[in-house]
Amino acid sequence: MLYYSNVIRELLKGYNGTLKSISDYIKKIGGTGTIHGCIVDIDFLNHIYVNPEDGTITPYFALSTVDKYFFNNVTELLLEKRPDLYDNYLNLLDSQSQEVLLLNGEIKGGSIAETRYISDTHMYNPSRIMKSLQYLTEVNVIRIWNDRIFEPHIPSNHTEIDI
């Protein structure tokens, strides 16, 4: 189990670091910054989804798991849905910290051309899996077991986990 948990921790180190940076940044502007799976909450209705397959960052507003509106970037989401946090966001953009770069387009942003209504729930499948894996990294509990971790061809810097 020790080997398994060490491999999972190593596989998730970069991804979890990105989630933590975004969470810290969201907290700095006055949001909640709660991480669950692939999602960082700005508040109960506004979120940032970090795709574990390609690293895209997609800000969105969700009334439910079905009723979601994807935004081009965090700026547009905050301007429309959380103008009270927008000034804090601009002040931190000026600081040019790494967390800001994550949300300011320096790392590949979402490929959404305009704000769109999305009713499909496909994004929650990888998020559910990541949440189960995060139990290992956060509270040292293994909730998913996959024997493929023991296969010799998995490189130590591999970031995708197909469970």
N, C-alpha and C positions, 0 to 999 in steps of 0.2 A: 504494500500500500504506500510505503514511503516513496518508492521509485515512481509510482503512478502519480502521486500528488506533486512530486517535484517536477515531473514532465508537464503536467497541466499548468502549474504555476509559471513555468518558463514559457510555455506556449501563449499564455494570456498576459504576460508581463507588459508588453508594449501596448496592447489593446486596453487593458485595465488602466495603464498609465494615462492614456488618452482620455478615457472616461473620467478619471480622477482630475485631470487638468481642467476639463470642461466643467465638471462639478464645482471645483474651487472657483473658477471664473464666474459661474452663475451665482454662487454664493456672494462673491464680491460685489456684484451689481444689485443684490437684494433678492435674488431668487432662492428657491429651496435647495437645488443642486442634488436632490436625491437620485441615486443611481439604482436602476432595476433592470437587469439584463443589458440590452443595447441602448437603453433610454436614460437620458438625464432630464429630470424635471426642472423646468423653470418655475412652474407652479402646477396646480392640479390639472389645468387645461392645456398648458403650453409646454412643449417638450423639444428635445433634440435627440434624434435617432442617429447612432453611429453604426453604419453598416459594417459588420465584422468581415465581410468578404472583400470589400474594396476600399474601405475607409471613408466613404462618402459621409458627409454630415448633412442631415436633413432636418431643419426646424419645422415643427408642425403644431397646429392647434387641433385638439381632439375633444369632441363632445362625448365620444364613446370609442370603443375599439373599431367600430365601423365608420363613424362619421368623423373624418379627418380632413384638414386642409393643410397641404404642404406649401411651404414658402420658399422663395429663392434663397434667402439668407436670413440670418438672425436679426439683422437690422430691420428688414421688412416685417418680420414677426413681431418684434418689440414695438415698432411704430404703430402697427395696427392693433395689437392685442394687449400690450403692456407698455404704454407710453410713459408710465411712472418709472419704469426701469431704464428707459432709453437714454436719459441723461447720464446715468451711472455708466452705462455701456459705452457712450462716447468718451467719457473721461478715462476709462480704462483702455480704450483703443489708442488714446494718445500715449499711454505708458509703453506700448510696443513690447509687452511681455509675451512669453511663449504661449500662454493660455489665450491671449488675444489673437495670436496668429492662427490658432486652431479654428477660431470662429470668424476670422476676417479674410478668409479665402486663400491664405497661404498654403493650407493643406486642402486637398481636393474637396470642393464643396459639392452639394447636391447637384444633380444634372437636370433639375426641374426648370423648365423654361419660364413658367409663370405660376402664380399661386393656383393650385388645383385641388379640387375635391377628390378624395380617394376613399373608396368604400371597402376595398379589399383589405384583408387582415394578414397578408403574407409576412409582413415585417415582424409580427409578434412570434412567429415560429422560432427564428434564430434568437430572439430576445428571451424567450422562455428557456431555451437550451443554455444560453449564456448565464442567465440567472441561476440555474442549477449548478453550473460550473463555478460561479462566483461564491457559492457557499463554501467551496474548498479554499478559495483564496482569502475569504473574509473570516470564516469561523471554523475552518479546518474540518469540514464535514464533506465527505464524498457522497454525492447524490446521483451521479451518473458514472457508470463503469463501461469502458470500451476497451476490449482486449487489443485493439489495433495500436494502442499506445505502446505496446511491447514489441511491435514490429520494428525491425532494425532500419527500415528505409525512411523513417520519419526524421527529418532534419531538426536540429535543436532550435532553429530560427523560424520554423514553420508556424504561421499564425492562423491558418484555417483548421477548424476541427469539424469533421463530418461525423456527427453522432446520430 
